[in-house]
């Protein structure tokens, strides 16, 4: 099968940004995706630390060597128009006027055309985060760098509506004990959306409303260890062995006796799934099985 084109991968990543259920996971997805493409050696998303034109901007998430990145004062100067976006020593700051975030790059090593992709991703992230009122057609916003848009429906984001899956989930009260498993899955899936997209594989995370309002009665460290084996081990094997087109789906639902997490795929190379080890399951009070090619994990 032919590998997906740059534009196809970009469109899929924008779709994943729209669907991502957690703002922090969405930012991580954006930053890690551009480093995965070798567009830069370091990247960070900055937000205003006060008055956008007076106070230094603050990093929300950063990856790569910190000494390669412009600091918050430089980001402020670019956002206010006092400095150009292209800076010495391979540093760049991409900022869309009126947006509440800026993308800082260090050791930029892409081509000039790659900046179009980065600006498109930043524009998409800004639309999603800022919740622009009304209906926003992302292809209308973003197609300019790629020439005329092809005929067909655009990717439409309606911030006032509840997306079909993931985004805008209700969070449990802060005082409720345990771990927000829905948010944790969003964070853990973030780098895999992009990594699998490069192989032509679409990763879909589906959260039902009830699971998004519950907390797992387990410490995060134990759940991270379990997800290392359920998610990372299986998806890393899939990335190495399979080529799309194909789909991987991760469903989280709440049943009467607890969570049900299901991992499935239409790719033959996905199965049989590797089940988590006994100690990992015991640490979370969980059970697992491979049921007709679907990995099922139950967590009380």
Buried (B, 14 or more C-beta within 10 A) or exposed (E): EEEBEBBEBBBBBBBBBBBBBBBBBBBBBBBBBBBEBEBBBBBBBBBBBEEBEEEBBBBBBBBBEEEBBBBBEBBBBBBEEEBEBEBEEBBBBBBBEEBEBBBBBBBBEBEEEBBBBBBBBBBBBBBBBBEBEEEBBBBEBBBEBBEEEEEEEBBEBEBEEEBEBBBEBEEBEEEEEBBBBBBBBBBBBBBBBBBBBBBBBBBBBBBBEBBBBBBBEBEEEBBBBBBEBBBBBBBEBBBEEBBBEBBBBBBBBBEEEBBBBBBBBBBEEBBEBEBBEEEBBEBBBBEBEBEEEBBBBBBE
